[in-house]
Amino acid sequence: MGVLVAVEGLDGAGKRTLIEAVVGHLTDRGLRVATLAFPRYGRSVHADLAAEALRGRHGDLAASVNAMALLFALDRAAARDELLKLLADNDIVLLDRYVASNVAYNAARTDQSTDGEMAAWVAELEFGRFDLPVPDAHVLLAVPAELAAERARRRGELDDTRALDAYESDRALQERTAEVYRVMAEARWHGPWLLHAPHDDPATLAVRLSKLIAR
């Protein structure tokens, strides 16, 4: 069974870019590597409904914190078999967002932190009821909220399909989410967390992750 690593961070933090770089370094070391990104837009009805809600559709759906959290959780639940197959066939699986994202954003929406009802509910729903595998490690991109927001804004201007949604355009929400992520990392929420700053070398992170496989 392969090692499961969830890469987390704000919108615009650079998760996709980091994962691509780390995959290159890991494959150069002869490791079998797979990736999976959540939400699975274009592949999952739950993810697409959530995306549409965040862009003003489906009435007051986006206003419900629990409803949005449930949609994102159902997207992952539907991918459970695919995820388990990737873990069985590879040395390491890198996820672009996972359960921690649901905790961070929705705890932030309700002005809670990792010790609040929202975090406990999401963890029980996804790791408990949906029986999703717990990551062997999380990687948090420790990018300042203002830098992530600027990256997300530029990305939306260059690609109409990635225009800012209600979460991405809410600067206060992004700042609260960054704080929840920080506390999650410090508290080692559901396992070890590795911090990766914008100036850090992806090759160094790849070495640290490869050591998880050797355990």
N, C-alpha and C positions, 0 to 999 in steps of 0.2 A: 504494500500500500504506500502510495506516495505521500509526500509532505504537503500540507495545505497552508498557503500563505495568503492572507487578505491584505491588499494594499488599499489604504484609506486616506481620506483627505478632502478638503473643500473642493467645490466646483472650480476648475481652473488651476488646481494645485499642480497638475502635471502627471497624474497617475498613469495615463496611457503611454506617455513618452518614457517615463521611468521603467514601466513594465517591459516595453520593447527593448530598452537598453539592457535590462537585467536578463531577459530571455537570451539575447545574443551572447552575453558573457557565460551564462550557464550552459548553453548548448556547445560553446567552445570548449567547455570542460568535459564534454562527452555525456552530459546529463539529458535525460528525456524530460522535456518541459511542455506543459500545456497551459493555456490561459482561458479565462472565461470572464466576461464583463456583465455586471448587473447595474441597472436594470437591463433586461434583454429586449430592448426596443426593436420592433419589427419582427420579433419571434414569439413574444408572449402577449396575450390579450390583456393580462393584468398590468404589465409594464406599459402597454400602449394606452390603456385607460387612465393610468396615473399621469402619464405625460400629457394627455389631452386635458385632464382636469387642471393641471398646473398651467395650462394655456387658456383657461376660461371656459372649458366645455363641461357638460354633465352637471349643470346646476351648482349646488353648494357642496359638491363632493370634496373639493380641495380644502374646504374650510374644516372638515373633520380630520383631526390628527389621527385618530385610530383607524378611520377608513383608509387613509392614504398609507399608513404603516402596514395595514393588512394587505393592500394591493401589492406593495413591494415584497412583502413576505410570501404571498402566494406565488409571485413570479419565481422566487428562489425555491419554494416547495416543488413547483412543477419541474424544476431543473435538477432535482435531487438525484435521479437515476443517472443523468448525464454527468453530473459532478462526480458521483461515485465511480463511474466508468473511467473518467479521466484520472482519478486517483489510482485506480487499479492498473492503468496502462502506463503511468509516468512516474518519474522520480519526484517531481514537484509540480504543483498546480498553483498558478498565480491568479488571484481574483482581483479584478478591478471593481471594488466595492463589495461589501457583504453585509452581514447582520449588523456590524458596528455602525454602518451608515444609517440604518434604520433607527438605531438607538440615538446616535448623535443628533441627527436632524430633528427627530420628533421629541426628544428630551428638550432640545433647544426651543422648539415651538411652544412647549408647555412650561418654559422657564424652570426646568428640572435639570438634574445632573445624573450621574451614574447610580446614585443611591435612591432614585425616585421610582414611582410606580410605573412610569412609561418604560424605563430601561428594564425593569423586572418583567413587565408584560411582554415586551418584544423578545427578550431572551427565552422566556418560557414558551412563547408561541413558536419561535423558529428552531431553537435547539431542542426544546421539549416536545411539543405537540407535532411539529413537522419533522422532527428527528434529523435535522441538518447537521452535518459534521462540524465540530468545533475546530477552528483553525489551530495549527501548530504554532503559528506566530502571526502577528499583525505588523504591518509596516505603515507608519504614519508619516505622511509628507508634511513636515513642519514648515509650511509656507504661510507668511503673514496674510491675514484676510484681505488686506488691500491689494496685495500683489496677485492673489488668486482671483479677486474680483476683476482686476484689469485684464488678466489673461482671458477670463471667461467672456468679458465684453468684446475683446478683440476677436476671439474665436467666433462669436456670434455674428460679428460684422462681416467676417470672411466667409461664413458658411450659414446660409439661411436655415438649414435644417438643424442648426445648433444655436438658434437664437435663445436668449435668456428666458427661462421660465420664471414662475412666481418665486421659487426658492432662490434661484440664482440672482435675481434682481433685488432681493431683499438684503441689503448690506448688514442691517442689524441682526438678522437671522444667521447670516454667514459668520459674523463675529461671535455670536453665542454658540454656534455649532463648533467653531474652532476651540472655544474654551471647554466644551464638553469632551471633545476629542483629547484635549490636553489632559484632562482629569482621567479619562479612560486609560490613557497610556501610563500615567503615573500609578494608577490603581491596578495595572496589569489585568484589565477586564478580560476575563475568559482566556488567560494565557499571556505569554510574553509579548511585549511591543518593542519594535525597533524604530527609532526616529531617523528620518532622512531629511536633511535640510537641502535647500535649493543648490548650494555649492558643493554638496557631497558627491563623491564619485560613485556612479552605479556599480562599477567593478568591485568596490569595497563591499557594497551591499550584497552583491552576488556571492562573494566569498563567505559572508556571514550566513547567508541562506543555505549555501552548499554544506556548511557544517551541521545544519539541522538534519540533512539527509544522512550524514555519516553517523548519527547517534544510534 
